[in-house]
Amino acid sequence: MVVISFLLFFGIFFNPSPLLAQTHPGYEKFNLSTKDEAQILFARGHYKESIEKFKAVLELESETSSVFRTMLKGWKAMDNLNDAEQFLQNYQSEKGDSSALWYAFGYLNYLKANYEKAEKNFNRALKMNAENGLAWNNWGAILSQRKQYTLAVAKVKKAIQADPKEPMFFWNLHKIYQEMGEPDRFANEYKNLPQQNSKKWSYGKTLVRVIRQRAFAAYSKGQLDNAIRGFEDILKIYQEIGDIKGQVPALFSLGLLNEEKGNAEKAQKYFVQVLAINPNHIQARDKIKPLD
């Protein structure tokens, strides 16, 4: 039963299914923004409707690189990049140039695997706005594909500097280090960051994602001790970056894993710590019981 409980908890909390992630059919009642509605449609695979909504968002927002990116992903999913290109050309005729638009042309060419042209587009976007993190990031991805890793790292770090709260940039940096054959470099950079550094949080959250995948893989192979060590490392990172909310599932997972290992007393301590943070955690409350 403990095995089932851990698998269910892990699957639901860390990897929510599309069914659980779906918004209630009556989401219109919740006064969502046009952008929220567009993102929901995109997540549901309603790409055509999503793109139409995003067109309205383009009229409302000043920084639109991420909007263009999602629209282009929608056109790509529909295998219709020709329409995407026509839209961007028409938009340029009506609205003129911008960093976001040149990023969009670059991302379009990136999706077409026309990397040389994409680089020129990203460069033009960055000349108009050196803080366009998405342009730096995609340029870095192109360089990584060419195995020009030093240049790729420099570009992605420029993206992080532009937006230190964007998880995608940190994940891509970690991937490049892996491809370089330096798997520990990302963790070492995290450890060397001062506590108050604005990048510490995102570095930590990315490391948690990496360790969590490794811990669950160990659990699936029956390596319970390795799974426990993984979640202990996760808890330590959450504590270091001050993520109180993240500590709750880590503590509860450690409770379940130690319960499965037969460490009842240790498991109970973890469940008590969960309740100290969130007294309304029903699963942890159900686990608290007098020890024999």
VENLINBEL-V835218 format. One record per pair of residues at least 4 apart in sequence whose ideal C-beta (glycine too) atoms are under 8 Angstrom apart, sorted by the first residue. I is the first residue (numbers start at 1). J is the second residue. If there is no record, write none. Layout:
# VENLINBEL-V835218
<<I,J> <I,J>>
This chain:
# VENLINBEL-V835218
<<1,5> <2,6> <2,256> <2,259> <2,260> <3,7> <3,260> <4,8> <5,9> <5,256> <6,10> <6,219> <6,253> <6,256> <6,257> <6,260> <7,11> <8,12> <9,13> <9,249> <9,252> <9,253> <9,256> <9,283> <10,14> <10,15> <10,216> <10,253> <11,15> <11,17> <12,16> <12,17> <12,20> <13,249> <14,212> <14,216> <14,249> <16,20> <16,21> <17,21> <18,22> <21,43> <22,44> <23,27> <23,40> <27,32> <27,37> <27,40> <28,32> <28,37> <32,36> <32,37> <32,40> <33,37> <34,38> <34,53> <34,56> <34,57> <34,60> <35,39> <35,53> <35,54> <35,57> <35,60> <35,61> <35,67> <36,40> <37,41> <37,53> <38,42> <38,50> <38,53> <38,54> <38,56> <38,57> <38,70> <39,43> <39,50> <39,70> <40,44> <41,46> <41,47> <41,49> <41,50> <41,53> <42,46> <42,47> <42,50> <42,70> <42,73> <42,74> <45,77> <46,50> <47,51> <47,74> <47,75> <47,77> <47,78> <48,52> <48,74> <48,78> <49,53> <50,54> <50,70> <50,71> <50,74> <51,55> <51,71> <51,74> <51,75> <52,56> <53,57> <54,58> <54,67> <54,70> <54,71> <54,74> <55,59> <55,71> <56,60> <57,61> <57,64> <57,67> <58,64> <58,67> <58,68> <58,91> <61,67> <63,100> <64,68> <64,98> <64,100> <64,101> <65,69> <65,99> <65,100> <65,103> <65,104> <65,125> <65,132> <65,134> <65,135> <66,70> <66,134> <67,71> <67,100> <68,72> <68,88> <68,100> <68,101> <68,103> <68,104> <68,107> <69,73> <69,103> <69,104> <69,107> <69,134> <70,74> <71,75> <71,84> <71,87> <72,76> <72,81> <72,84> <72,104> <72,107> <72,108> <72,111> <73,77> <73,111> <74,78> <75,80> <75,81> <75,83> <75,84> <76,81> <76,84> <76,111> <80,84> <81,85> <81,108> <81,111> <81,112> <82,86> <83,87> <84,88> <84,108> <85,89> <85,108> <86,90> <87,91> <88,92> <88,101> <88,104> <88,105> <88,108> <89,93> <90,94> <91,95> <91,101> <92,96> <92,97> <92,101> <95,101> <97,101> <97,102> <97,128> <98,102> <98,128> <99,103> <99,125> <99,126> <99,128> <99,129> <99,132> <99,135> <100,104> <100,125> <100,129> <100,132> <101,105> <101,125> <102,106> <102,121> <102,122> <102,124> <102,125> <102,128> <102,135> <103,107> <103,121> <103,122> <103,125> <103,132> <103,134> <103,135> <103,138> <104,108> <105,109> <105,121> <106,110> <106,118> <106,119> <106,120> <106,121> <106,122> <106,124> <106,125> <106,135> <106,138> <106,139> <107,111> <107,118> <107,134> <107,138> <108,112> <108,118> <109,114> <109,115> <109,117> <109,118> <109,121> <110,114> <110,115> <110,118> <110,138> <110,141> <110,142> <114,118> <115,119> <115,142> <115,145> <116,120> <117,121> <118,122> <118,138> <118,139> <118,142> <119,123> <119,139> <119,142> <120,124> <121,125> <122,126> <122,135> <122,136> <122,138> <122,139> <123,127> <123,139> <124,128> <125,129> <125,132> <125,135> <126,130> <126,132> <126,135> <126,136> <126,139> <128,132> <130,162> <131,162> <131,163> <132,136> <132,162> <133,137> <133,158> <133,159> <133,160> <133,162> <133,163> <133,166> <133,169> <134,138> <134,159> <135,139> <136,140> <136,155> <136,156> <136,158> <136,159> <136,162> <137,141> <137,155> <137,156> <137,159> <137,168> <137,169> <137,172> <138,142> <139,143> <139,155> <140,144> <140,151> <140,152> <140,153> <140,154> <140,155> <140,156> <140,158> <140,159> <140,172> <140,176> <141,145> <141,152> <141,172> <142,146> <143,148> <143,149> <143,151> <143,152> <143,155> <144,148> <144,149> <144,152> <144,172> <144,175> <144,176> <144,179> <147,179> <148,152> <149,153> <149,176> <149,179> <149,180> <150,154> <151,155> <152,156> <152,176> <153,157> <153,173> <153,176> <153,177> <153,180> <154,158> <155,159> <156,160> <156,169> <156,172> <156,173> <156,176> <157,161> <157,173> <158,162> <159,163> <159,166> <159,169> <159,172> <160,164> <160,166> <160,169> <160,170> <160,173> <160,199> <160,202> <163,169> <164,198> <164,199> <164,202> <165,201> <165,202> <166,170> <166,202> <167,171> <167,202> <167,205> <167,206> <168,172> <169,173> <169,202> <170,174> <170,199> <170,202> <170,203> <170,205> <170,206> <171,175> <171,206> <171,209> <172,176> <173,177> <173,186> <174,178> <174,186> <174,206> <174,210> <175,179> <176,180> <177,182> <177,183> <177,185> <177,186> <178,182> <178,183> <180,185> <184,188> <185,189> <186,190> <186,203> <186,206> <186,207> <186,210> <187,191> <187,207> <188,192> <189,193> <189,203> <190,200> <190,203> <190,204> <190,207> <193,197> <193,199> <193,200> <193,203> <194,200> <195,200> <195,240> <196,200> <199,203> <200,204> <200,240> <200,241> <201,205> <201,241> <201,242> <201,243> <202,206> <203,207> <204,208> <204,237> <204,238> <204,240> <204,241> <204,243> <205,209> <205,241> <205,243> <205,246> <206,210> <207,211> <207,237> <208,212> <208,234> <208,237> <208,238> <208,246> <209,213> <210,214> <211,215> <211,230> <211,233> <211,234> <211,237> <212,216> <212,230> <212,231> <212,234> <213,217> <214,218> <214,230> <215,219> <215,226> <215,227> <215,229> <215,230> <215,231> <215,234> <216,220> <216,227> <216,230> <217,221> <218,223> <218,224> <218,226> <218,227> <218,230> <219,223> <219,224> <219,226> <219,227> <219,257> <223,227> <224,228> <224,257> <224,260> <224,261> <225,229> <225,261> <226,230> <227,231> <227,257> <228,232> <228,254> <228,257> <228,258> <228,261> <229,233> <230,234> <231,235> <231,250> <231,253> <231,254> <231,257> <232,236> <232,254> <233,237> <234,238> <234,250> <235,239> <235,247> <235,250> <235,251> <235,254> <236,240> <237,241> <238,243> <238,244> <238,246> <238,247> <238,250> <239,247> <243,247> <244,248> <244,277> <246,250> <247,251> <247,277> <248,252> <248,274> <248,277> <248,278> <248,281> <249,253> <250,254> <251,255> <251,270> <251,271> <251,273> <251,274> <251,277> <252,256> <252,270> <252,271> <252,274> <252,281> <252,283> <252,284> <253,257> <254,258> <254,267> <254,270> <255,259> <255,267> <255,268> <255,270> <255,271> <255,274> <255,284> <255,287> <256,260> <256,267> <257,261> <257,267> <258,263> <258,264> <258,266> <258,267> <258,270> <259,263> <259,264> <259,267> <259,287> <263,267> <264,268> <264,291> <265,269> <265,291> <266,270> <267,271> <267,287> <268,272> <268,287> <268,288> <268,289> <268,291> <269,273> <270,274> <271,275> <271,284> <271,287> <271,288> <272,276> <272,288> <273,277> <274,278> <274,281> <274,284> <275,279> <275,281> <275,284> <275,285> <275,288> <277,281> <278,284> <281,285> <282,286> <283,287> <284,288>>
